[in-house]
Amino acid sequence: MAVARHEPGVVGAGKALASQVHPVFMLPPLATSLFGAVLAGGVDLTVAGLHVLAMFFAVYTAHVKDGYVDFHVRGEDDDHPLTAVGCRGALAASAAGFLGCTVGLWLLVSPLAALVTAPAWVIGYTHAPQLDLNPVGATMGYPGGIALALLGGYYAQDTSFSPRVVGLAAVFLCLLTGIKIIDDETDFDYDSSIDKRTVAVVLGPRRARRLALGLFVLALVGVVALAVALPGVPPTAAGGAVVFGAVLAVAYRAEAKLATMLLIRGSYLFLAVLVAAVWFRPLA
């Protein structure tokens, strides 16, 4: 049976399957997984690669499932490149890939390494239609996945959790939840029309924006506090707060689409500063 809705054959199927790899949303969890490995110290490349690949399959699952539900089940989207059969096949393949990675982590590291990794796939698979029906699940699913990518990447190398990785996971959770709140403003009219209860719909755009600002401040204060208080976080990591704060100063008053674009790129810079600080430790 056909995999692609628009182009026949193997090439069409390949294009349709590849269309579900969205780099803007795919790269952060993969990079955060690697950051967790670097934060742990000595990096076992095989283990790090398995965890990164597991995060790829988890996010790919989320993209395919979201598109399947929104187009084939709810009829919310105008188009989708995969047929219903193609979606189900892609979900089965990505689930098998994720399972293979977690089994590898089980064998190479420990059963707990696999257990810490597994929730990322659960979040991806249940994002639609379960988690996206309420403000908490719709807003914190992706940020929660990023936090889990950091924790899992770290645990796979160190087989333990430290205050620094837990603290940084909380920082990322707050920062990305704030971005997601603003991102949901872009669909405010449509979400309101179908009673989709995002934070922007429940609180209204103005109060939602203030909540996002509070989360940003909490995240930036948190990373500075970690850089000052914990020896495992270099003082230069506080530079991430400076970089993201500069982007936030420009983005906060912008309309939702532009603000989201700027803040996402600001989060990339934030992560880059943290990676450089931990990798080089120039002042540690």
Buried (B, 14 or more C-beta within 10 A) or exposed (E): EBBBBEBEEEEBBEBBBEBBEEEEBBEBBBBBBBBBBBBBEEBBEEBBBBBBBBBBBBBBBBBBBBBBBBBBEEEEEEEBBBBBEBBBBBBEBBBEBBBBBBEBBBEBBBEBBBBBBBBBBBBBBBBBBEBBEEBEBBBBBBBBBBBBBBBBBBBBBBEEEBEBBBBBBBBBBBBBBBBBBBBBBBBBEEBEEEEBBBBBBEBEBEEBBEBBBEBBBBBBEBBBBBBEEBEBBBBBBBBBBEBBBEBBEEBBEBEBEEBBBBBBEBBBBBBBBBBBBBEEEEEB
